[in-house]
Amino acid sequence: MNKYEQGLERREANHQPLTPLTFLERAARTYPDHIAVVHGQARLSYRDFYRNTRRLASALVGQGIGKGDTVTVMLSNTPPMLEAHFGVPFARGAVLHSLNTRSDAATIAFQLDHAESRIVIVDREYSAVMKQALEQASVKPVVIDFDDPDYPADAPVPKGERIGTLDYHAFLESGDPDFAVSMPDDEWDAIALNYTSGTTGNPKGVVVHHRGAALAAYSNIIHSGMNRHPTYLWTLPMFHCNGWCFPWTLAIQAGTHVCLRWVRARAMYDALADHGVTHLCGAPIVMSTLINAADADKRPFEQSVTFNTAAAPPPEAVLQAMAEAGFNVTHVYGLTETYGPAVVNEWHDHWDVLPAAEQAVKKARQGVNFLALSELAVLDPQTMQPVPADGETLGEVMFRGNIVMKGYLKNEKATQEAFAGGYFHSGDLGVLHPDGYIQLKDRSKDIIISGGENISSIEVEDALYRHPDIAFCGVVAMPDEKWGERPAAFIELKPGRTATEAEMLAFCKANLAGYKCPARVIFAEIPKTSTGKIQKFSLRKMLDKGN
């Protein structure tokens, strides 16, 4: 033992687990009267927000919830979703499981069973599909209905029926606002569970820990340029990678969350003008909604707004239109397994003088590692050696650091495969440029990214193969101006069978979540190898030729 270790052990006084939960207590103590949450006509100060999270934790503990228990939520971007991000882990170390609100009943049922959900909090907007899922699931959780008092009377989707035994507001009121909340025993403790379709149609449960959530939140502050009291508009679904950790991030600088149930142009422009929104995140579809809005829906705003976007790089025309509208677009990249974005396209000032086309080329690159990510690499997956930094040689994008997941729940085989060789394997293929910036070129596992959500081509193919008339099918990504990408299905019918595109689309809608359904169905002979394997690169060529 050297002199810098002798008598210098870790102690309670000098070593505490990193967690984002401490951010809220500090914000409530320092800025108790600052507005934390805006939702319709409702306003929550940091004092009230913190009290609500403690009430929630207290009420959950009263239901027997504790460390290692899963609390599942199916909520929009509303105050209960924000409260759950703190209140659930405050409850003696319980784990938050956020459901994709676009999921079908079978997917939800699988997740409820796999996560062993003890409590389900569900917005009445989604009660119908949740009711179906609960009927299919083996677990029998306590179900709590959230009846949003600010739910619009003219909403495009009417409220569903109450399906729970408890009401969220009453449940919250039953809790103690002075409840002694719990911090993690270890920063490696799980804080959240998120499912991703990954590279197959079987959802995998991504487990993330307190340390990673805290460090991701700090990184968001830095890379999004958030000063004191930022105002954040919730255009990104909070179920998606825990809203890229922004539910925890805002408390660092005592920012204001502006809730948004549906991403609509008028509502976004109203928030920008009325609340002085400084930051928002989303897929390219959100940008398109903003810049293509009708003049009647647009309103001027004075502040500069940072827009973080992931998925496919925005086209040059979109970037230019966003800049002209007052938005500074930052391109980021990551996965559910990396807490959301872990890579950022750090912009250089001298790039501002480049022609617009060259700026777009720079902007299209994914970039460099977040400060909280120890290493970002493009490696040959066979040799685990770095590819040349020539901008041409393909390799697999890999991650190493504290904002990489713990692993996949109850799936040791998939976890070991993901971490083979000491890195997290993203499954994405990319190149390394001479300046150290990475750029994605393809997805090795045929994942389709639509509106920021992963769609497994295998899952769509499996659904199609249930149709009795289909002999072979292959699903690939096709460009989509609104969603970035959408599935395109190539179908080869059995001899003597006939079908129409409309029939196939209707079949898909009956067997898949809406956003997973193909945008096009092309009837053709499917190109195959001598061993019968479908040649997807040939399908992509056929699509490019306008088939």
C-alpha positions as CSV (number, residue, x, y, z in Angstrom):
1,M,0.0,0.0,0.0
2,N,1.5,3.4,-1.0
3,K,1.3,6.6,1.0
4,Y,-1.7,7.8,-1.0
5,E,-3.8,4.9,0.1
6,Q,-2.7,4.3,3.7
7,G,-5.3,5.6,6.1
8,L,-7.2,7.2,3.1
9,E,-10.0,4.7,2.7
10,R,-13.4,5.6,1.3
11,R,-15.7,6.9,4.0
12,E,-19.3,8.0,4.3
13,A,-18.1,11.5,4.6
14,N,-16.1,11.5,1.4
15,H,-17.8,9.0,-0.9
16,Q,-21.5,8.9,-1.8
17,P,-23.2,7.1,-4.7
18,L,-23.7,9.3,-7.7
19,T,-27.5,9.7,-8.5
20,P,-29.7,12.2,-10.2
21,L,-32.1,12.1,-7.3
22,T,-30.1,14.6,-5.3
23,F,-30.6,17.2,-8.1
24,L,-34.3,17.7,-7.2
25,E,-33.7,18.1,-3.5
26,R,-31.1,20.8,-4.2
27,A,-33.3,22.6,-6.7
28,A,-36.3,22.6,-4.3
29,R,-34.2,23.9,-1.4
30,T,-32.4,26.6,-3.5
31,Y,-35.3,27.7,-5.8
32,P,-38.5,26.6,-4.0
33,D,-40.7,29.1,-5.8
34,H,-39.3,28.7,-9.3
35,I,-41.7,27.1,-11.7
36,A,-40.6,23.5,-12.3
37,V,-43.5,22.2,-14.4
38,V,-46.0,23.8,-16.8
39,H,-49.0,21.7,-17.9
40,G,-51.9,23.5,-19.5
41,Q,-53.2,25.9,-16.8
42,A,-51.3,24.1,-14.0
43,R,-48.0,25.3,-12.6
44,L,-45.8,23.4,-10.1
45,S,-43.1,25.1,-8.2
46,Y,-40.0,23.2,-7.3
47,R,-41.3,23.0,-3.7
48,D,-44.5,21.4,-4.9
49,F,-42.8,19.2,-7.4
50,Y,-40.5,17.8,-4.8
51,R,-43.4,17.3,-2.4
52,N,-45.3,15.4,-5.1
53,T,-42.4,13.0,-5.7
54,R,-42.1,12.3,-2.0
55,R,-45.9,11.7,-1.8
56,L,-45.6,9.3,-4.7
57,A,-42.7,7.5,-3.1
58,S,-44.5,7.2,0.2
59,A,-47.7,5.9,-1.4
60,L,-45.7,3.3,-3.4
61,V,-43.9,2.1,-0.3
62,G,-47.4,1.9,1.3
63,Q,-48.2,-0.6,-1.4
64,G,-45.1,-2.7,-0.5
65,I,-42.8,-1.4,-3.2
66,G,-39.1,-1.5,-2.4
67,K,-35.7,-2.2,-3.9
68,G,-35.8,-4.2,-7.1
69,D,-39.5,-3.9,-7.6
70,T,-40.7,-2.6,-11.0
71,V,-43.2,0.2,-11.4
72,T,-44.5,0.5,-14.9
73,V,-45.9,3.6,-16.4
74,M,-47.8,4.3,-19.6
75,L,-48.0,8.0,-19.6
76,S,-47.7,11.0,-22.0
77,N,-45.4,13.9,-21.4
78,T,-47.4,15.0,-18.3
79,P,-46.5,15.9,-14.7
80,P,-47.0,12.3,-13.4
81,M,-44.4,11.1,-15.8
82,L,-41.9,13.6,-14.4
83,E,-42.9,12.7,-10.9
84,A,-42.4,9.1,-11.6
85,H,-38.7,9.7,-12.6
86,F,-38.0,10.8,-9.1
87,G,-40.8,9.3,-7.0
88,V,-40.3,5.7,-8.2
89,P,-36.5,5.4,-7.3
90,F,-37.2,7.5,-4.1
91,A,-39.4,4.5,-3.1
92,R,-36.7,2.5,-1.4
93,G,-34.9,1.9,-4.7
94,A,-37.7,0.8,-7.0
95,V,-37.1,0.7,-10.7
96,L,-39.0,2.8,-13.3
97,H,-40.2,1.0,-16.4
98,S,-41.6,3.4,-19.0
99,L,-43.7,1.9,-21.8
100,N,-43.8,3.1,-25.4
101,T,-47.2,4.6,-25.7
102,R,-47.3,3.4,-29.4
103,S,-46.9,-0.3,-28.4
104,D,-49.4,-3.0,-29.1
105,A,-51.0,-5.1,-26.4
106,A,-48.9,-8.2,-27.0
107,T,-45.6,-6.2,-26.6
108,I,-46.9,-4.5,-23.5
109,A,-48.0,-7.9,-22.0
110,F,-44.5,-9.4,-22.7
111,Q,-42.8,-6.4,-20.9
112,L,-45.1,-6.5,-17.9
113,D,-44.4,-10.2,-17.4
114,H,-40.7,-10.0,-18.1
115,A,-40.2,-7.0,-15.8
116,E,-42.5,-8.6,-13.2
117,S,-44.4,-5.3,-12.8
118,R,-45.9,-4.7,-9.4
119,I,-47.6,-1.4,-10.1
120,V,-48.9,0.1,-13.4
121,I,-49.8,3.8,-13.7
122,V,-51.7,4.4,-17.0
123,D,-53.1,7.5,-18.6
124,R,-56.7,7.1,-19.7
125,E,-55.7,7.9,-23.2
126,Y,-54.1,4.4,-23.3
127,S,-56.5,2.4,-21.2
128,A,-57.9,0.4,-24.0
129,V,-54.6,-1.1,-25.2
130,M,-53.5,-1.5,-21.5
131,K,-56.7,-3.4,-20.7
132,Q,-56.0,-5.8,-23.5
133,A,-52.4,-6.2,-22.4
134,L,-53.3,-6.9,-18.8
135,E,-55.7,-9.6,-20.0
136,Q,-52.8,-11.3,-21.8
137,A,-50.2,-10.8,-19.1
138,S,-49.5,-13.3,-16.3
139,V,-48.7,-10.7,-13.7
140,K,-51.5,-9.0,-11.8
141,P,-50.2,-5.6,-10.9
142,V,-52.0,-2.9,-9.0
143,V,-53.4,-0.5,-11.7
144,I,-53.6,3.2,-11.1
145,D,-55.5,5.4,-13.5
146,F,-54.3,8.9,-14.4
147,D,-57.2,11.1,-15.3
148,D,-55.7,14.3,-16.7
149,P,-57.7,17.4,-15.7
150,D,-56.1,19.3,-18.6
151,Y,-57.1,16.7,-21.2
152,P,-58.6,18.8,-24.0
153,A,-62.4,18.4,-24.6
154,D,-61.8,18.4,-28.4
155,A,-58.9,15.9,-28.2
156,P,-58.3,13.8,-31.3
157,V,-58.3,10.8,-29.0
158,P,-61.1,10.6,-26.4
159,K,-60.3,9.4,-22.9
160,G,-60.6,5.7,-22.4
161,E,-62.4,4.0,-19.5
162,R,-61.0,3.7,-16.0
163,I,-59.4,0.2,-15.7
164,G,-57.6,0.6,-12.3
165,T,-58.6,0.2,-8.7
166,L,-56.9,3.5,-7.7
167,D,-56.9,7.0,-9.0
168,Y,-53.5,8.7,-9.4
169,H,-54.4,12.0,-7.8
170,A,-56.0,10.2,-4.8
171,F,-53.0,7.9,-4.6
172,L,-50.7,10.9,-4.6
173,E,-52.7,12.6,-1.8
174,S,-52.4,9.5,0.3
175,G,-48.7,9.9,0.4
176,D,-46.6,11.8,3.0
177,P,-45.1,15.0,1.5
178,D,-42.4,14.9,4.1
179,F,-41.5,11.2,3.4
180,A,-37.9,10.4,4.0
181,V,-36.8,9.5,0.5
182,S,-34.2,6.8,-0.3
183,M,-30.9,7.3,-2.1
184,P,-29.3,4.3,-3.7
185,D,-27.1,2.0,-1.6
186,D,-24.8,1.8,-4.5
187,E,-24.6,4.0,-7.6
188,W,-24.6,0.7,-9.6
189,D,-28.2,0.1,-8.5
190,A,-30.8,0.1,-11.2
191,I,-32.8,3.3,-11.7
192,A,-34.8,2.5,-14.9
193,L,-35.7,-0.3,-17.3
194,N,-36.4,0.4,-21.0
195,Y,-37.1,-2.1,-23.7
196,T,-35.7,-2.0,-27.1
197,S,-36.4,-4.2,-30.1
198,G,-32.7,-4.3,-30.7
199,T,-31.7,-6.6,-33.6
200,T,-34.6,-9.0,-33.4
201,G,-38.3,-8.9,-32.8
202,N,-37.9,-9.9,-29.2
203,P,-37.8,-6.9,-26.9
204,K,-34.7,-6.7,-24.6
205,G,-34.8,-5.0,-21.3
206,V,-32.1,-2.4,-21.0
207,V,-31.1,-1.8,-17.4
208,V,-29.5,1.6,-16.5
209,H,-28.0,2.7,-13.2
210,H,-27.9,5.8,-11.0
211,R,-24.3,6.6,-11.8
212,G,-25.0,6.6,-15.6
213,A,-28.2,8.6,-15.2
214,A,-26.4,11.3,-13.2
215,L,-23.5,11.6,-15.6
216,A,-25.8,11.6,-18.6
217,A,-27.7,14.5,-17.0
218,Y,-24.5,16.4,-16.4
219,S,-23.5,15.8,-20.0
220,N,-26.8,17.1,-21.3
221,I,-26.3,20.4,-19.4
222,I,-22.9,20.8,-21.0
223,H,-23.6,19.7,-24.6
224,S,-26.9,21.4,-24.8
225,G,-25.5,24.7,-23.4
226,M,-28.0,24.9,-20.5
227,N,-27.5,27.9,-18.2
228,R,-29.4,28.6,-15.1
229,H,-33.2,28.2,-15.4
230,P,-33.5,26.8,-19.0
231,T,-37.0,26.2,-20.3
232,Y,-37.4,22.8,-21.9
233,L,-40.3,21.8,-24.2
234,W,-41.2,18.1,-24.1
235,T,-41.5,17.2,-27.8
236,L,-39.4,14.1,-27.2
237,P,-41.4,11.2,-25.6
238,M,-40.3,10.7,-22.0
239,F,-40.7,6.9,-22.5
240,H,-37.9,7.0,-25.0
241,C,-34.6,6.3,-23.2
242,N,-36.1,8.2,-20.2
243,G,-36.5,11.2,-22.4
244,W,-32.7,11.1,-23.0
245,C,-32.3,11.7,-19.2
246,F,-33.7,15.2,-19.5
247,P,-36.4,14.6,-16.7
248,W,-33.4,14.4,-14.3
249,T,-31.2,16.9,-16.2
250,L,-33.5,20.0,-15.7
251,A,-33.2,19.9,-12.0
252,I,-29.5,20.6,-12.1
253,Q,-30.1,24.1,-13.3
254,A,-33.6,24.4,-11.8
255,G,-35.1,24.5,-15.3
256,T,-38.8,24.5,-16.3
257,H,-40.4,21.5,-17.9
258,V,-43.2,22.5,-20.4
259,C,-45.3,19.5,-20.9
260,L,-46.8,18.6,-24.3
261,R,-49.2,15.7,-24.7
262,W,-49.2,15.8,-28.5
263,V,-46.6,17.3,-30.9
264,R,-48.6,19.8,-32.8
265,A,-47.3,22.9,-34.6
266,R,-49.6,25.5,-32.9
267,A,-48.9,24.1,-29.4
268,M,-45.1,24.2,-30.0
269,Y,-45.2,27.8,-31.3
270,D,-47.4,28.8,-28.4
271,A,-44.9,27.3,-25.9
272,L,-42.0,29.0,-27.7
273,A,-43.7,32.4,-27.6
274,D,-45.5,32.2,-24.2
275,H,-43.0,30.4,-22.1
276,G,-39.7,31.4,-23.7
277,V,-38.6,27.8,-24.4
278,T,-34.8,27.6,-24.8
279,H,-34.4,23.9,-25.5
280,L,-36.2,21.0,-27.1
281,C,-35.3,17.6,-28.6
282,G,-36.8,15.3,-31.2
283,A,-36.6,13.3,-34.3
284,P,-36.5,15.0,-37.7
285,I,-40.3,14.9,-37.9
286,V,-40.5,17.5,-35.1
287,M,-38.4,19.9,-37.2
288,S,-40.5,19.2,-40.2
289,T,-43.7,20.0,-38.2
290,L,-42.2,23.3,-37.1
291,I,-40.9,24.6,-40.4
292,N,-43.8,23.3,-42.5
293,A,-46.5,24.7,-40.1
294,A,-49.2,26.8,-41.5
295,D,-48.7,30.6,-41.1
296,A,-51.8,30.7,-38.8
297,D,-50.1,28.3,-36.4
298,K,-46.7,30.1,-36.3
299,R,-45.9,32.8,-33.7
300,P,-42.7,34.9,-33.5
301,F,-40.3,34.4,-30.6
302,E,-37.3,36.4,-29.6
303,Q,-35.0,33.8,-28.0
304,S,-32.5,31.5,-29.7
305,V,-33.6,27.9,-29.3
306,T,-31.4,24.8,-29.2
307,F,-32.9,21.8,-30.9
308,N,-31.2,18.5,-30.3
309,T,-32.0,15.9,-33.0
310,A,-31.0,12.3,-33.5
311,A,-31.8,9.5,-36.0
312,A,-31.2,10.3,-39.7
313,P,-29.2,13.6,-40.3
314,P,-31.4,16.5,-41.3
315,P,-31.3,17.4,-45.0
316,E,-29.5,20.7,-45.9
317,A,-32.8,22.5,-46.7
318,V,-34.2,21.5,-43.3
319,L,-31.1,22.8,-41.5
320,Q,-31.2,26.1,-43.4
321,A,-35.0,26.5,-42.7
322,M,-34.5,25.8,-39.0
323,A,-31.7,28.3,-38.7
324,E,-33.8,31.0,-40.4
325,A,-36.7,30.2,-38.0
326,G,-34.4,30.8,-35.0
327,F,-33.3,27.3,-34.1
328,N,-29.8,26.1,-33.5
329,V,-29.7,22.4,-34.5
330,T,-27.3,20.1,-32.7
331,H,-27.0,16.6,-34.2
332,V,-26.6,13.8,-31.5
333,Y,-26.5,10.0,-31.7
334,G,-26.9,7.2,-29.2
335,L,-29.0,4.2,-28.3
336,T,-31.2,3.1,-25.5
337,E,-28.2,1.2,-24.2
338,T,-26.2,4.4,-23.8
339,Y,-29.0,6.4,-22.0
340,G,-29.9,8.1,-25.2
341,P,-27.4,10.4,-26.9
342,A,-23.7,9.7,-26.1
343,V,-22.2,11.3,-29.2
344,V,-22.5,14.9,-30.3
345,N,-21.6,16.8,-33.5
346,E,-19.5,19.5,-31.8
347,W,-19.6,22.5,-34.1
348,H,-16.5,24.5,-35.0
349,D,-16.9,28.2,-35.4
350,H,-14.8,28.3,-38.6
351,W,-17.3,25.9,-40.2
352,D,-19.8,28.8,-40.2
353,V,-18.0,30.3,-43.3
354,L,-18.4,27.2,-45.3
355,P,-20.9,27.0,-48.1
356,A,-24.3,25.7,-47.0
357,A,-23.8,22.4,-48.8
358,E,-20.4,21.8,-47.0
359,Q,-21.9,22.8,-43.7
360,A,-24.6,20.2,-44.2
361,V,-21.9,17.5,-44.9
362,K,-20.3,18.4,-41.6
363,K,-23.6,18.5,-39.8
364,A,-24.5,15.0,-41.1
365,R,-21.7,13.4,-39.1
366,Q,-22.6,11.9,-35.7
367,G,-19.5,13.4,-34.1
368,V,-17.4,12.8,-31.0
369,N,-18.1,11.3,-27.6
370,F,-20.1,13.0,-24.8
371,L,-17.8,14.0,-21.9
372,A,-19.3,11.2,-19.8
373,L,-18.4,8.6,-22.3
374,S,-14.9,7.3,-21.9
375,E,-14.4,6.1,-25.4
376,L,-16.1,6.1,-28.8
377,A,-14.5,3.9,-31.4
378,V,-15.0,2.4,-34.9
379,L,-13.6,-1.1,-34.7
380,D,-13.3,-4.2,-36.9
381,P,-15.8,-6.5,-35.0
382,Q,-13.7,-9.5,-35.8
383,T,-10.2,-8.3,-34.8
384,M,-11.4,-5.5,-32.4
385,Q,-8.8,-3.2,-34.0
386,P,-9.5,0.4,-34.9
387,V,-10.3,1.1,-38.6
388,P,-8.2,3.7,-40.4
389,A,-9.3,7.2,-39.9
390,D,-9.9,7.7,-43.6
391,G,-13.6,8.4,-43.7
392,E,-14.1,5.3,-45.9
393,T,-13.2,2.1,-44.1
394,L,-16.3,0.6,-42.5
395,G,-16.3,-0.7,-38.9
396,E,-18.7,-1.2,-36.1
397,V,-19.4,1.8,-33.8
398,M,-18.6,0.8,-30.2
399,F,-18.8,2.5,-26.8
400,R,-17.1,2.2,-23.5
401,G,-17.8,4.2,-20.4
402,N,-20.1,5.1,-17.5
403,I,-23.1,5.9,-19.7
404,V,-23.3,2.4,-21.1
405,M,-26.1,0.2,-19.6
406,K,-25.7,-2.4,-16.9
407,G,-26.9,-5.0,-19.4
408,Y,-30.1,-6.8,-20.6
409,L,-32.5,-7.9,-17.9
410,K,-32.6,-11.7,-17.6
411,N,-30.6,-12.1,-20.8
412,E,-27.0,-13.0,-19.9
413,K,-26.3,-14.3,-23.3
414,A,-27.3,-11.1,-25.1
415,T,-25.4,-9.1,-22.5
416,Q,-22.2,-11.0,-23.0
417,E,-22.5,-10.6,-26.8
418,A,-23.1,-6.9,-26.5
419,F,-20.0,-6.4,-24.3
420,A,-17.7,-8.8,-26.1
421,G,-14.1,-7.6,-26.2
422,G,-14.6,-4.9,-23.6
423,Y,-16.8,-2.6,-25.6
424,F,-20.6,-2.2,-26.1
425,H,-21.3,-3.2,-29.7
426,S,-23.9,-0.9,-31.2
427,G,-24.6,-2.9,-34.3
428,D,-24.2,0.2,-36.4
429,L,-21.7,0.5,-39.1
430,G,-19.7,3.7,-39.6
431,V,-16.5,5.3,-40.6
432,L,-13.9,7.4,-38.7
433,H,-12.9,10.7,-40.3
434,P,-9.4,12.1,-40.0
435,D,-10.5,14.7,-37.5
436,G,-11.9,12.0,-35.2
437,Y,-15.6,12.4,-36.0
438,I,-17.6,9.3,-36.7
439,Q,-20.3,9.0,-39.3
440,L,-22.9,6.2,-39.6
441,K,-23.1,4.5,-43.0
442,D,-25.5,1.5,-42.5
443,R,-27.2,-0.6,-39.8
444,S,-25.7,-4.0,-39.7
445,K,-28.9,-5.6,-38.3
446,D,-31.4,-3.9,-40.6
447,I,-33.0,-1.8,-37.9
448,I,-35.4,0.9,-39.3
449,I,-35.4,4.2,-37.4
450,S,-38.8,5.8,-37.8
451,G,-39.6,9.0,-35.9
452,G,-36.7,8.2,-33.6
453,E,-38.1,4.7,-32.7
454,N,-36.4,1.5,-33.6
455,I,-38.4,-1.0,-35.8
456,S,-37.0,-4.5,-36.3
457,S,-37.4,-5.6,-39.9
458,I,-37.5,-9.2,-38.6
459,E,-40.5,-8.4,-36.4
460,V,-42.4,-6.9,-39.4
461,E,-41.4,-9.9,-41.5
462,D,-42.6,-12.3,-38.9
463,A,-46.0,-10.6,-38.8
464,L,-46.2,-10.8,-42.6
465,Y,-45.3,-14.5,-42.7
466,R,-48.5,-15.2,-40.7
467,H,-50.5,-14.4,-43.9
468,P,-51.4,-17.6,-45.7
469,D,-50.7,-16.3,-49.2
470,I,-47.1,-15.2,-48.6
471,A,-44.2,-17.4,-49.7
472,F,-41.3,-15.0,-49.0
473,C,-41.0,-11.5,-47.8
474,G,-38.2,-9.0,-46.9
475,V,-38.5,-5.6,-45.2
476,V,-36.1,-2.8,-45.6
477,A,-36.0,0.9,-44.8
478,M,-37.3,3.4,-47.2
479,P,-36.7,7.2,-46.9
480,D,-39.6,9.2,-45.5
481,E,-39.7,13.0,-45.5
482,K,-41.8,13.1,-42.3
483,W,-40.5,10.1,-40.2
484,G,-36.9,9.8,-41.5
485,E,-37.5,6.2,-42.4
486,R,-40.4,3.8,-42.7
487,P,-40.6,0.1,-43.6
488,A,-41.1,-1.1,-47.1
489,A,-42.2,-4.7,-47.6
490,F,-41.3,-6.9,-50.6
491,I,-43.7,-9.8,-50.9
492,E,-43.5,-12.9,-53.1
493,L,-46.9,-14.7,-53.1
494,K,-47.4,-18.5,-53.2
495,P,-48.1,-19.9,-56.7
496,G,-51.7,-19.2,-57.7
497,R,-52.4,-16.8,-54.9
498,T,-53.4,-13.1,-55.5
499,A,-53.5,-10.2,-53.1
500,T,-53.5,-6.4,-53.2
501,E,-51.4,-3.9,-51.4
502,A,-54.4,-2.6,-49.4
503,E,-55.1,-6.2,-48.2
504,M,-51.6,-6.6,-47.0
505,L,-51.5,-3.3,-45.2
506,A,-54.8,-4.1,-43.5
507,F,-53.3,-7.4,-42.4
508,C,-50.3,-5.6,-41.0
509,K,-52.4,-3.1,-39.1
510,A,-54.2,-6.0,-37.4
511,N,-51.0,-7.6,-36.3
512,L,-48.5,-4.8,-35.6
513,A,-48.4,-1.4,-33.9
514,G,-49.3,1.3,-36.4
515,Y,-45.9,2.8,-36.6
516,K,-44.3,-0.6,-37.5
517,C,-46.6,-1.1,-40.5
518,P,-45.0,-0.9,-44.0
519,A,-45.5,2.4,-45.9
520,R,-45.3,0.4,-49.2
521,V,-45.9,-3.1,-50.3
522,I,-44.1,-4.3,-53.5
523,F,-45.1,-7.6,-55.0
524,A,-42.0,-9.1,-56.7
525,E,-39.8,-12.2,-56.8
526,I,-37.6,-12.0,-53.8
527,P,-33.9,-12.3,-54.7
528,K,-32.2,-15.0,-52.7
529,T,-28.7,-16.6,-52.3
530,S,-28.1,-20.2,-53.3
531,T,-28.8,-21.2,-49.7
532,G,-32.2,-19.4,-49.7
533,K,-31.1,-16.4,-47.7
534,I,-32.9,-13.2,-48.8
535,Q,-30.6,-10.6,-50.3
536,K,-31.7,-7.4,-48.6
537,F,-29.1,-5.3,-50.5
538,S,-30.8,-6.3,-53.7
539,L,-34.2,-5.2,-52.2
540,R,-32.7,-1.8,-51.4
541,K,-31.4,-1.5,-54.9
542,M,-34.8,-2.3,-56.3
543,L,-36.3,0.3,-54.0
544,D,-33.8,2.9,-55.2
545,K,-34.7,2.2,-58.8
546,G,-38.3,3.1,-58.0
547,N,-39.7,-0.4,-58.0
